[in-house]
Amino acid sequence: MKKLITLILLVTLVFAAPPSGYYNSAEGLSGTALKAALHDIIDDHTEKSYDFLWTGLKYTDEDPDNSSRFILLYTGRSEPKTASYPVWNREHSWPKSHGDFGNSPPAGTDMHHLRPTDVDVNSARGNKDYDNGGSKVSGTDDCYTDSDSFEPRDEVKGDCARAMFYMATRYEGDSGEPDLELVDYTGTSGARLGKLSTLLDWHKNDPVDDWERRRNDRVYSYQNNRNPFIDHPEYVGYIWEGEIPSELTAPVAQTATNIDSTAFTANWSAVEGATGYKLYVGEDMVFLNRVDGYYPLEVSGLSDVVNGLTPDKNYYYKVKAYDDDSESEFSNIIAVKTLEGNGGTVDPPDTGDTHIETFANFSETGSSYVSGTFTGQDGSTWTYVNCRGDSPGQIDGSNPCLGKGRSPESSVTSGTISNGIATLSFDYKQAFSTSVSLDVYVNDSKIQTVTTSSEQGTVKESGTINVNVSGDVVIKFVQSSSSSGQVGIDNVTWTSMPVSVEPLIPASFKIGNTYPNPFNPVAVLPLDLSQEAYVKVSMFDLLGNERQILHDGYMMAGRHKLTINGKDLATGVYILKILHNNELSTKKIVLLK
């Protein structure tokens, strides 16, 4: 359900993690093997009576804005917990006639599919299949029905679909229980229910949210089993769509660069075996409000410029890696705020020395496209591929001109530059009639794209690009596409990062900020110790259960980084407790999958 999902809701809803190792037996499986493993995991749950549901459903479906009220499934209406029949009823979202299990446990009282609904809407649903279309149901804003199907409102379509996937997995005909099956048609009878293809669409278009996760936790507190398709939405594709688990690790989303009032550059780490990446950009941390064109945008490299944004506004991005037949889990989430005004840029960072490459040692002067190396004015070896050096591309004497549609693609790459880059700028020139689109990379992360439009022979300036990358770096200029026109580059100027020396032994004990935060699945907690001391660092859920021990013992003086791994934990807020010389400190961290 997508009701008031905001950062505030993210913090105030409390999620209990499934037991450590709950899904271990399902790891790496797909198809019928995964379905069988999940069945064994969630089978034999603690049964409740049908009468108990009058109370239990008011807790599982409680209104997040008012704990004295609860939400009806199809109408979304909030009712006081004092309400009873005929205001609402206990709906079997998998109709009890489709399996003939009545109101008896386990299937007839299973709270993963029993939901509170308006009595009249419950009657309109009857025992129909789920599918799109029909006439609007009286008393609802966007529920529809026809002779053999029922369509719930958009906000709960995914919730309904995942409940059906649960039922078809939990009930497989053993121990005298019904053998429930999803089929891809309507007008079903017996233990079958449709329509599978529609349910798959609903699952994708209405993804799991915090309210649904909370409901899963609360049902678990009663029944001691979980809906695996809420905890692991990817299981749906593995069972019903022929997908296979990915061996790709999740990329690490990195801090955005080149932030101005309407754009920024999103960056992320490389993943071994990935053939590309999917970039997701939204206006909130749960990505309910998505940025058009970026949900997702497929990218071959390790960065991309996100354009067309609103000044002075918060944005968020995350990334997946993919190969020919699978996708990784999501990366961590990075928050970005655009600048005020129109087209402003980030204030330049503190900088060190200034360096310039004028290509004085670039010796090519002909019109043929050639490849080679030369010694840059910084002393490193620069490389050029499929470049020419004649007058159409020249700017200030000798300089390389990148070709159009060459194979391999035209590029100019610096040698390794020490002490990092704070800012970068350069001149460029459209050599012939075709407009230019030139990408600039630092350490394989795209930091800028410069363009021209019918500006043959005009020398342009890139402007100051704020890079802020420390350590050893490499600059690369490469054509954005095979249709980008010939372009000369010259006067590549960069400032190094300022040199600062940090003492090996800190002056005092200090707990740094966990990063990233929110995280998925790994975060880091920095700790500085001025002298050897006993330190214990543990992570607790909001119910007070200790979920991880990051360190327990003596720690040497120095700068330390402790790793937090949330792979086996559920989305939610966790508390880090740091005990140092009998003094206890706490920090809050959010795991967001």
C-alpha distance (Angstrom), angle and dihedral (degrees) to the residues before:
residue distance angle dihedral
M1 . . .
K2 3.79 . .
K3 3.82 98.0 .
L4 3.79 113.4 147.9
I5 3.75 96.0 -32.4
T6 3.79 102.7 179.8
L7 3.76 135.9 139.8
I8 3.78 87.8 -92.7
L9 3.79 90.4 56.0
L10 3.79 90.1 47.4
V11 3.77 89.7 58.3
T12 3.78 98.4 39.9
L13 3.79 99.2 47.0
V14 3.79 109.0 81.9
F15 3.78 119.3 -144.2
A16 3.78 125.1 -163.2
A17 3.76 114.4 -148.6
P18 3.80 118.6 -126.4
P19 3.81 112.3 -107.2
S20 3.77 113.9 -76.8
G21 3.80 108.2 -87.8
Y22 3.81 93.7 13.9
Y23 3.81 91.9 139.7
N24 3.81 98.8 30.3
S25 3.80 94.0 114.6
A26 3.82 90.2 56.2
E27 3.80 97.3 52.1
G28 3.79 114.9 122.9
L29 3.82 94.5 6.1
S30 3.79 130.7 120.8
G31 3.81 139.6 174.1
T32 3.79 119.6 14.7
A33 3.81 92.0 -14.7
L34 3.80 91.3 60.1
K35 3.81 92.3 44.6
A36 3.81 90.5 52.0
A37 3.81 92.2 47.7
L38 3.80 92.2 50.0
H39 3.80 90.5 47.6
D40 3.80 89.9 56.3
I41 3.81 90.7 48.3
I42 3.83 96.8 51.4
D43 3.83 98.9 31.8
D44 3.81 124.0 110.0
H45 3.79 96.2 28.5
T46 3.81 123.8 178.2
E47 3.80 105.1 -82.7
K48 3.80 125.5 -134.7
S49 3.80 129.6 -163.6
Y50 3.78 123.3 -107.7
D51 3.83 89.8 -117.1
F52 3.82 90.4 54.7
L53 3.79 89.2 63.9
W54 3.81 91.7 72.2
T55 3.81 86.0 70.2
G56 3.79 102.5 25.7
L57 3.82 96.9 54.8
K58 3.80 91.1 53.7
Y59 3.81 87.2 61.4
T60 3.82 99.3 41.1
D61 3.83 91.8 47.4
E62 3.79 97.2 37.4
D63 3.81 117.9 154.7
P64 3.84 106.4 -105.5
D65 3.82 89.6 -145.5
N66 3.79 96.7 51.0
S67 3.80 123.9 23.9
S68 3.82 91.2 -158.8
R69 3.83 90.9 64.8
F70 3.82 137.7 56.4
I71 3.83 135.5 -153.5
L72 3.81 125.8 -113.1
L73 3.80 111.4 -136.3
Y74 3.80 106.2 -130.5
T75 3.80 102.1 28.7
G76 3.81 97.1 37.2
R77 3.80 86.8 -138.4
S78 3.81 117.8 154.9
E79 3.80 112.8 -133.1
P80 3.83 129.5 -173.3
K81 3.78 113.8 -106.2
T82 3.78 88.0 -118.3
A83 3.82 88.9 68.8
S84 3.80 117.9 108.0
Y85 3.81 141.0 165.2
P86 3.04 127.3 -12.6
V87 3.82 88.9 33.2
W88 3.80 91.5 57.5
N89 3.76 141.8 0.9
R90 3.81 140.0 -161.4
E91 3.79 106.3 -98.2
H92 3.79 123.4 -157.0
S93 3.81 97.1 -143.7
W94 3.81 85.5 -165.2
P95 3.83 94.4 53.8
K96 3.78 111.2 -118.1
S97 3.83 91.7 -133.0
H98 3.84 87.9 63.6
G99 3.79 93.0 77.4
D100 3.79 98.6 7.4
F101 3.82 94.0 -116.7
G102 3.80 97.4 136.4
N103 3.79 118.2 -171.1
S104 3.79 95.0 -39.4
P105 3.80 125.5 113.1
P106 2.88 140.2 -71.5
A107 3.85 101.9 27.1
G108 3.81 95.5 15.7
T109 3.82 93.2 57.4
D110 3.81 101.5 28.4
M111 3.80 104.0 136.5
H112 3.79 93.5 -154.1
H113 3.81 87.2 77.2
L114 3.83 103.3 19.2
R115 3.81 108.0 95.8
P116 3.82 136.2 174.1
T117 3.82 110.6 -109.8
D118 3.78 139.9 170.3
V119 3.82 107.7 -89.0
D120 3.81 95.0 -126.8
V121 3.80 93.6 46.3
N122 3.78 89.8 46.8
S123 3.78 87.7 55.5
A124 3.82 91.5 48.8
R125 3.80 89.4 53.6
G126 3.77 93.7 48.9
N127 3.79 110.1 154.6
K128 3.81 96.1 -36.1
D129 3.77 125.1 138.5
Y130 3.80 121.7 -108.6
D131 3.83 114.3 -102.3
N132 3.81 141.3 127.5
G133 3.79 125.7 -87.9
G134 3.77 143.2 32.9
S135 3.80 133.2 103.3
K136 3.79 124.8 -36.6
V137 3.80 113.9 -90.1
S138 3.80 113.3 -121.4
G139 3.79 113.1 -107.8
T140 3.80 95.0 25.1
D141 3.79 134.6 92.3
D142 3.79 99.8 -142.3
C143 3.81 112.8 2.0
Y144 3.81 116.6 118.3
T145 3.78 135.9 -170.9
D146 3.78 141.6 -178.1
S147 3.79 134.4 176.5
D148 3.79 96.7 -62.3
S149 3.82 109.2 12.0
F150 3.79 144.5 53.2
E151 3.82 129.1 -152.9
P152 3.84 117.2 -158.6
R153 3.80 124.2 -152.4
D154 3.81 115.9 -73.7
E155 3.82 94.4 -109.5
V156 3.82 93.5 65.6
K157 3.79 103.5 31.2
G158 3.79 92.0 102.4
D159 3.81 90.9 45.5
C160 3.81 90.5 54.4
A161 3.80 92.4 46.0
R162 3.80 94.0 51.5
A163 3.81 90.5 49.0
M164 3.82 88.5 55.4
F165 3.82 91.7 48.8
Y166 3.81 87.6 51.5
M167 3.80 93.3 51.2
A168 3.81 93.4 48.5
T169 3.82 88.7 52.3
R170 3.82 100.7 39.6
Y171 3.83 95.2 49.1
E172 3.80 112.4 55.0
G173 3.82 101.2 149.4
D174 3.79 99.4 -95.0
S175 3.82 123.9 132.6
G176 3.80 91.3 19.0
E177 3.82 92.8 -60.6
P178 3.83 122.9 135.9
D179 3.80 119.5 -88.4
L180 3.81 102.0 -131.9
E181 3.80 121.6 -164.7
L182 3.80 135.4 -174.5
V183 3.81 116.0 -138.1
D184 3.79 133.3 -175.7
Y185 3.79 100.8 -116.9
T186 3.81 139.8 62.5
G187 3.79 130.6 -122.6
T188 3.80 90.1 61.8
S189 3.79 128.2 169.7
G190 3.78 136.8 -172.0
A191 3.80 117.9 22.7
R192 3.81 93.3 -24.3
L193 3.80 127.8 102.2
G194 3.80 133.7 -175.4
K195 2.86 165.0 -103.5
L196 3.79 105.1 30.4
S197 3.81 98.9 172.7
T198 3.81 90.8 51.2
L199 3.80 91.8 48.7
L200 3.80 89.8 51.8
D201 3.80 90.0 53.1
W202 3.79 91.8 48.4
H203 3.80 90.4 50.3
K204 3.81 91.0 54.8
N205 3.80 98.3 41.0
D206 3.81 96.1 45.4
P207 3.82 104.0 40.8
V208 3.79 125.8 -166.7
D209 3.80 113.6 -74.9
D210 3.79 137.2 -174.0
W211 3.81 95.9 -90.8
E212 3.80 90.9 54.6
R213 3.81 91.4 46.9
R214 3.80 89.9 51.6
R215 3.80 90.4 50.7
N216 3.81 90.2 51.0
D217 3.81 89.3 52.5
R218 3.79 92.3 49.5
V219 3.79 94.3 48.5
Y220 3.81 87.3 48.8
S221 3.81 89.3 54.9
Y222 3.85 87.8 59.5
Q223 3.81 103.9 33.8
N224 3.83 103.8 25.7
N225 3.80 91.9 -131.8
R226 3.77 131.5 93.5
N227 3.80 138.0 -145.6
P228 3.81 100.4 -110.2
F229 3.81 92.3 -161.3
I230 3.80 89.7 65.0
D231 3.80 93.6 47.6
H232 3.81 92.1 41.8
P233 3.83 112.1 21.0
E234 3.81 89.4 176.4
Y235 3.83 89.5 70.5
V236 3.82 88.6 75.6
G237 3.80 91.6 64.4
Y238 3.79 91.8 43.4
I239 3.83 92.2 56.0
W240 3.81 106.6 31.7
E241 3.82 105.7 23.2
G242 3.79 104.4 42.7
E243 3.80 95.2 -112.0
I244 3.78 120.4 147.6
P245 3.81 128.4 -143.8
S246 3.76 112.6 -90.9
E247 3.78 122.0 -120.3
L248 3.79 88.9 -159.5
T249 3.78 116.2 112.9
A250 3.78 118.4 -133.4
P251 3.80 115.4 -95.8
V252 3.79 119.3 -119.0
A253 3.79 111.6 -117.3
Q254 3.79 109.5 -137.6
T255 3.79 133.7 -154.3
A256 3.79 115.0 -69.7
T257 3.81 118.8 -110.9
N258 3.81 136.2 -162.0
I259 3.79 92.7 35.3
D260 3.79 115.3 -177.7
S261 3.80 135.0 153.0
T262 3.81 96.7 -74.5
A263 3.82 107.1 19.1
F264 3.79 147.5 28.8
T265 3.79 137.3 -178.3
A266 3.81 115.5 -111.8
N267 3.81 114.6 -149.7
W268 3.79 135.5 -169.4
S269 3.80 142.3 167.4
A270 3.79 126.8 -94.1
V271 3.82 120.5 -100.9
E272 3.78 119.8 -149.1
G273 3.80 111.7 -116.0
A274 3.82 95.3 14.8
T275 3.80 118.0 135.3
G276 3.81 92.9 -167.7
Y277 3.77 147.0 -20.7
K278 3.80 136.8 -115.4
L279 3.79 117.1 -139.1
Y280 3.82 118.8 -154.9
V281 3.81 119.7 -167.7
G282 3.80 125.8 -175.7
E283 3.77 142.9 164.9
D284 3.82 94.8 -123.4
M285 3.79 136.5 37.6
V286 3.80 94.3 -104.9
F287 3.83 92.6 46.6
L288 3.78 97.3 -125.6
N289 3.81 89.4 138.0
R290 3.78 104.8 50.8
V291 3.79 129.3 -166.8
D292 3.81 110.1 -116.8
G293 3.78 112.8 -110.1
Y294 3.79 93.7 17.1
Y295 3.80 104.5 76.2
P296 2.90 85.7 104.7
L297 3.78 121.4 -12.9
E298 3.80 113.9 -178.1
V299 3.80 112.1 -133.3
S300 3.79 129.5 -178.5
G301 3.81 96.8 -158.8
L302 3.79 136.7 52.8
S303 3.80 99.2 -94.6
D304 3.77 142.7 27.8
V305 3.78 137.4 -168.9
V306 3.82 112.5 -115.7
N307 3.81 108.3 -151.2
G308 3.80 139.6 -178.0
L309 3.80 96.8 47.1
T310 3.79 131.5 151.5
P311 3.83 118.9 -104.6
D312 3.81 119.4 -108.9
K313 3.81 94.7 12.7
N314 3.80 135.8 127.6
Y315 3.81 119.4 -115.6
Y316 3.79 133.2 177.4
Y317 3.79 133.1 -156.8
K318 3.79 139.1 -171.3
V319 3.81 133.6 176.3
K320 3.80 141.3 -144.5
A321 3.79 127.5 -161.6
Y322 3.79 119.8 -140.1
D323 3.79 141.4 -174.4
D324 3.79 132.6 -172.7
D325 3.80 96.2 -62.0
S326 3.81 111.2 10.3
E327 3.79 146.9 38.8
S328 3.78 132.4 -139.1
E329 3.77 124.8 -125.4
F330 3.79 117.6 -88.6
S331 3.77 121.0 -78.5
N332 3.76 123.2 -124.7
I333 3.82 116.3 -74.2
I334 3.81 123.5 -103.5
A335 3.80 121.7 -155.4
V336 3.83 120.2 -145.7
K337 3.79 131.4 -179.7
T338 3.79 119.6 -158.9
L339 3.78 119.3 -136.4
E340 3.76 127.1 -102.1
G341 3.80 121.1 -101.8
N342 3.76 130.1 21.9
G343 3.76 120.7 -46.5
G344 3.79 97.1 -20.7
T345 3.77 120.6 155.6
V346 3.77 134.1 -141.7
D347 3.78 114.8 -84.8
P348 3.81 107.6 -95.5
P349 3.79 113.1 -97.7
D350 3.77 124.8 -119.2
T351 3.78 105.9 -79.9
G352 3.77 141.5 -163.4
D353 3.80 128.5 -153.7
T354 3.82 122.9 -8.4
H355 3.82 120.3 -126.9
I356 3.79 130.8 -173.0
E357 3.79 133.5 -165.5
T358 3.82 111.6 -156.9
F359 3.82 93.9 170.6
A360 3.81 90.3 -121.9
N361 3.81 88.5 152.1
F362 3.81 94.8 49.3
S363 3.80 100.4 110.4
E364 3.81 103.4 -176.1
T365 3.83 114.0 113.6
G366 3.81 103.6 158.2
S367 3.79 134.3 95.4
S368 3.81 95.1 -118.2
Y369 3.80 118.8 102.7
V370 3.80 109.0 -116.6
S371 3.79 139.3 165.9
G372 3.78 129.8 -138.7
T373 3.80 147.8 110.3
F374 3.79 138.9 -91.4
T375 3.78 137.4 -178.8
G376 3.79 111.9 -98.8
Q377 3.77 123.5 -142.4
D378 3.78 88.3 -105.6
G379 3.81 88.2 61.9
S380 3.80 96.0 -111.1
T381 3.80 126.7 117.9
W382 3.80 113.8 -101.3
T383 3.81 121.8 -159.6
Y384 3.80 129.0 -150.0
V385 3.82 126.9 -170.4
N386 3.82 124.4 -163.0
C387 3.80 95.4 -12.0
R388 3.81 132.3 144.5
G389 3.80 130.8 -154.2
D390 3.81 108.9 -156.2
S391 3.80 126.5 122.3
P392 3.85 102.3 -85.7
G393 3.80 89.7 69.8
Q394 3.79 99.0 33.9
I395 3.80 118.4 114.5
D396 3.81 108.2 170.9
G397 3.76 105.9 -0.6
S398 3.78 119.2 -60.2
N399 3.79 118.8 12.5
P400 3.83 137.4 137.1
C401 3.81 122.1 -92.9
L402 3.82 114.7 -155.6
G403 3.80 115.3 -134.5
K404 3.78 130.3 -124.8
G405 3.82 121.4 -111.8
R406 3.80 94.2 -9.7
S407 3.80 124.8 160.5
P408 2.93 114.4 -111.6
E409 3.78 91.0 31.3
S410 3.79 117.3 -102.6
S411 3.79 115.7 -101.1
V412 3.80 145.1 154.9
T413 3.82 117.7 -147.4
S414 3.78 129.5 -173.9
G415 3.76 126.0 -138.0
T416 3.79 119.2 -109.6
I417 3.79 110.1 -59.0
S418 3.81 117.3 -154.0
N419 3.82 127.3 -142.0
G420 3.79 94.7 31.1
I421 3.78 131.2 -103.2
A422 3.80 124.6 -83.4
T423 3.82 98.8 174.4
L424 3.80 134.7 6.9
S425 3.82 134.0 -166.8
F426 3.80 137.5 163.5
D427 3.80 144.6 169.4
Y428 3.80 122.5 -112.3
K429 3.79 137.3 -177.6
Q430 3.81 135.6 -161.5
A431 3.81 100.7 -127.1
F432 3.81 100.5 -165.8
S433 3.81 139.7 9.0
T434 3.81 98.5 -68.2
S435 3.82 116.9 93.1
V436 3.80 118.4 -116.1
S437 3.81 134.5 -122.4
L438 3.80 110.5 177.9
D439 3.82 125.1 178.6
V440 3.80 122.9 -148.7
Y441 3.80 120.4 -155.1
V442 3.78 133.5 -171.1
N443 3.81 113.4 -165.7
D444 3.83 90.6 -16.1
S445 3.81 92.7 -54.2
K446 3.79 115.1 116.4
I447 3.80 109.1 -126.2
Q448 3.79 102.1 171.7
T449 3.80 145.8 2.0
V450 3.81 117.4 -151.7
T451 3.80 122.9 -164.9
T452 3.78 143.9 -175.2
S453 3.79 131.7 -160.1
S454 3.81 119.6 -156.0
E455 3.80 90.7 -31.1
Q456 3.80 100.9 130.6
G457 3.79 112.3 174.7
T458 3.82 95.2 8.9
V459 3.81 116.1 128.0
K460 3.80 110.5 -140.4
E461 3.79 133.2 -171.7
S462 3.77 122.4 -130.6
G463 3.78 92.6 -146.8
T464 3.79 122.3 -135.7
I465 3.79 112.6 -42.9
N466 3.82 113.8 -159.9
V467 3.80 106.3 -139.3
N468 3.83 107.1 161.0
V469 3.81 97.3 -172.9
S470 3.80 117.0 147.9
G471 3.80 130.8 -157.6
D472 3.80 124.2 26.7
V473 3.79 113.9 -8.6
V474 3.81 139.5 179.9
I475 3.81 125.1 -153.9
K476 3.81 119.5 -149.0
F477 3.81 131.3 -175.2
V478 3.80 115.3 -162.8
Q479 3.80 136.5 164.0
S480 3.83 112.1 -98.5
S481 3.81 91.4 -138.2
S482 3.79 142.8 -8.9
S483 3.81 89.3 -95.8
S484 3.82 95.4 58.7
G485 3.79 111.0 113.1
Q486 3.81 127.9 -119.2
V487 3.80 110.5 -73.0
G488 3.78 132.8 -172.4
I489 3.83 121.0 -148.7
D490 3.79 128.5 -162.5
N491 3.81 144.7 157.1
V492 3.79 95.5 36.1
T493 3.81 102.8 -169.7
W494 3.78 128.1 -173.3
T495 3.77 138.3 169.3
S496 3.77 119.7 -141.6
M497 3.78 123.0 -127.6
P498 3.82 114.5 -93.3
V499 3.78 112.4 -97.9
S500 3.78 115.5 -120.9
V501 3.78 128.1 171.0
E502 3.76 117.7 -140.8
P503 3.80 116.0 -160.0
L504 3.80 115.0 -112.8
I505 3.80 91.0 -134.2
P506 3.83 113.9 48.8
A507 3.80 119.6 -132.1
S508 3.82 93.6 -125.9
F509 3.79 145.2 3.4
K510 3.80 111.0 -76.7
I511 3.81 135.0 174.3
G512 3.79 111.1 -150.7
N513 3.78 127.3 -151.5
T514 3.79 116.0 -84.6
Y515 3.77 112.3 -114.6
P516 2.90 135.4 -121.0
N517 3.79 97.4 20.3
P518 3.04 116.0 -156.8
F519 3.82 90.3 37.7
N520 3.81 140.3 -174.7
P521 2.95 118.8 -144.4
V522 3.84 106.0 -33.5
A523 3.81 131.6 37.8
V524 3.80 134.7 168.8
L525 3.82 129.7 -132.0
P526 3.84 113.8 -160.0
L527 3.82 117.8 -148.2
D528 3.82 126.5 -174.5
L529 3.82 118.8 -161.4
S530 3.80 122.7 -171.1
Q531 3.79 91.1 -165.6
E532 3.79 139.7 8.1
A533 3.81 111.4 -73.6
Y534 3.80 144.1 157.2
V535 3.80 109.9 -94.0
K536 3.79 131.0 -179.7
V537 3.79 120.2 -175.6
S538 3.82 119.1 -175.7
M539 3.80 135.3 169.1
F540 3.82 120.7 -137.3
D541 3.79 133.1 -173.0
L542 3.80 119.0 -129.8
L543 3.80 90.7 -96.2
G544 3.80 88.6 64.6
N545 3.81 96.8 -106.5
E546 3.79 115.9 143.4
R547 3.82 105.1 -125.1
Q548 3.81 102.5 174.2
I549 3.80 140.4 8.1
L550 3.79 108.6 -146.5
H551 3.81 96.3 -179.3
D552 3.79 135.9 -4.9
G553 3.79 117.0 175.8
Y554 3.77 144.4 40.2
M555 3.80 117.1 -29.6
M556 3.80 124.5 -159.2
A557 3.80 122.0 -122.7
G558 3.80 111.3 -89.7
R559 3.79 141.9 68.7
H560 3.81 115.9 -45.8
K561 3.80 136.4 -177.1
L562 3.81 119.8 -156.9
T563 3.80 118.9 -159.4
I564 3.82 121.4 -134.7
N565 3.82 114.7 -159.7
G566 3.80 116.9 -165.0
K567 3.81 97.2 176.2
D568 3.81 93.7 118.9
L569 3.81 96.6 35.8
A570 3.79 130.4 90.9
T571 3.78 125.8 -118.1
G572 3.78 110.9 -82.8
V573 3.78 149.3 93.8
Y574 3.81 117.4 -59.4
I575 3.80 132.4 -173.7
L576 3.80 123.3 -134.7
K577 3.81 113.1 -150.6
I578 3.81 115.0 -160.9
L579 3.80 116.7 -167.5
H580 3.82 112.9 -167.1
N581 3.82 120.3 170.6
N582 3.81 90.2 -22.7
E583 3.81 92.9 -51.7
L584 3.80 115.1 119.1
S585 3.81 123.8 -148.6
T586 3.81 128.8 175.8
K587 3.79 136.8 -154.1
K588 3.80 130.8 -174.5
I589 3.79 121.2 -131.9
V590 3.82 130.2 -179.7
L591 3.81 123.7 -143.2
L592 3.80 108.4 -156.9
K593 3.82 117.0 -177.8
